[in-house]
Amino acid sequence: MKSKKFLITGCCGFIGSHWTEKLLNEGHYVIGIDIKKNNIKNKSKKFKYYRKSITDKIFLNKIIKKVDFVCHLAAIANPAEYVSDPLKVINLDALSAINIIDLSVKNKKKIIFTSTSEVYGKSSKMPFKENDDRVIGSTDINRWCYSTSKSLVEHYLFALKKTNNIEFICFRLFNVYGPRLTKRVMDVFINNFLHNKDIEILGSGKNKRTYMYIDDCMDAFYKSILNFNKMKNEVYNVGANFEMSTIELAKRLKKELNSKSKIYYTKDKFLKKAGYEDIPRRIPSIKKIQNKIKWTPNTNIKKGLKLTINYIINNEKKS
């Protein structure tokens, strides 16, 4: 693939920072936008960083004109914020995303959009296929504002597919983990166990998730852009098939870190009052993306956890 120019929103986030570095390592040009401090390790002259908000329409339009691909990764993806500030989630994850898509279409740019496994909601049909029905909770439960925002953007992409000359790839991500992940189950558990702090598990801890290491996610992204014409104007699940309950993950990490932490549980009734509702299981079918680009996740959970733990320990030593 010849060198291309990419805009990445949320370039300093967990997924965004890894994607920025992946593209730079492959020899591409990257313009990154984020409201956070620049944390990109690759100091390539092909990288330009702007500490800007994605709500700045004039700036965005100016930058989008300069690139080949618009990768919209910026989003609020922290469950605590779904509950505490749903309006902020809707404004950023839905309305700002639609504006970026409009500017990309106007300037005839290819779009990469990261959606979420949350769009499937509480569906009990496993594994989730891209065209499966969605089962979403009540609108007065705040946690569903994130799922709804992301699915609205997906609807918008498919609506534009019918009326405009749009080119996009949409990825639904399933519990990606690894270095730089913050404020999620994996890193919170590791940090607490490292310092022998007690941890609190939401609900019974029996809810199950699949976990995919960040390098496998980046491999899926890059293979997709290499095969953009084959992949375009579709949505794809990107995740692993290894399934583990929250309590199993906690016990595994506690043992791995030889921690003295105690494990507590928060009752479901309290969570629902606070505006949160858990999802029992999330398992992706990845046949669609595999059929297109022969991709499969290769990092087993043992290796992935070790790499993540080592990063957190080493990062603590440096700070």
C-alpha positions, 0 to 999 in steps of 0.5 A: 500500500502506498503511503496515505494520509490519515486523520485520527480523532481520539489519537491519544486514547487507548485504541487511537494511540495504538492505531496512530503508531501502527500507521506511522510504523507502516510509513503513513502520514497521520494527523491526530486530534485529541483533547488529551496531552500527546502520548504518541511514542513514535516521534515520526516527522509524518505525525502532526498532533493538534490538541483540539476538540472534535466539536470544532467544525471549522478546524475539522473541515480544514483538516479533513480536506488534507487527508485520504482517510478519516478514522473517527475513533474519539468517543466516551466509552467509559460506563461510569460516564454513561450513567453520570453524564448521558447528555455528554455521551450523546453529544460527543458519540452521536452528534459530533460523529454525524458532523464528522461523517458529513464533512468527510462525505462533503470532501469525498474521504474514506471513513473508518468508524469504530462502533461497539458490541454494545449495539447488540444490547441484551440479546441472548442469541449467541454468537452475535452476527452483524445482522442480528436483532438488537435488544436494548433496555429502557430509555430511562436507564442511562447506560443505554445512551452509549449503545444508542448513540453508536447505533444511530451513527451506524444507521446514518452511515447506511442511510448515506450509503443509499443516497450519497457516494460514501465509502466507509468501514464500521468496526464493532469492537468487543472488549479490547485490552492491553497497554494504555487501557484506562478506567476499564475492568481489566486495568482497574483490577490489575492496579488494585491487585498490584497494590493489594486494594480490595475490588468491587465487582458489579452484580454477581460477577457471572457476566461473561465477555470475550477479550481481544488483545490490542495487537490483534485489533490493529492487525484487523484494522490494517488488513481492512484498509489494505483491502478497503474496496473489498470491505467497504460500506459494511459493518464487521465484528472485531473480537476474540472467541475466548470467553471468561466471566468477570469473577474468573478474570478477577480470580485469575489476575489475583492469583497471577499477581499474588495479591492479598486484595479482597473481592466484593460485590455490588448488588444489581438493585443498586446498579439499576437505581443508579442508571446502570444495567449489566449485559449477561454475555457478549460473544462475537461471530467473526466469520464475516471479517474472516471471510473477507480478509482471512483475519483471526486473533492470535494472542492468547489470554495468558500472553495478553494478560502478561503483556498488559500486567508488565506494561502497568508495572513498568509504567509505574516504575517510570512515574 
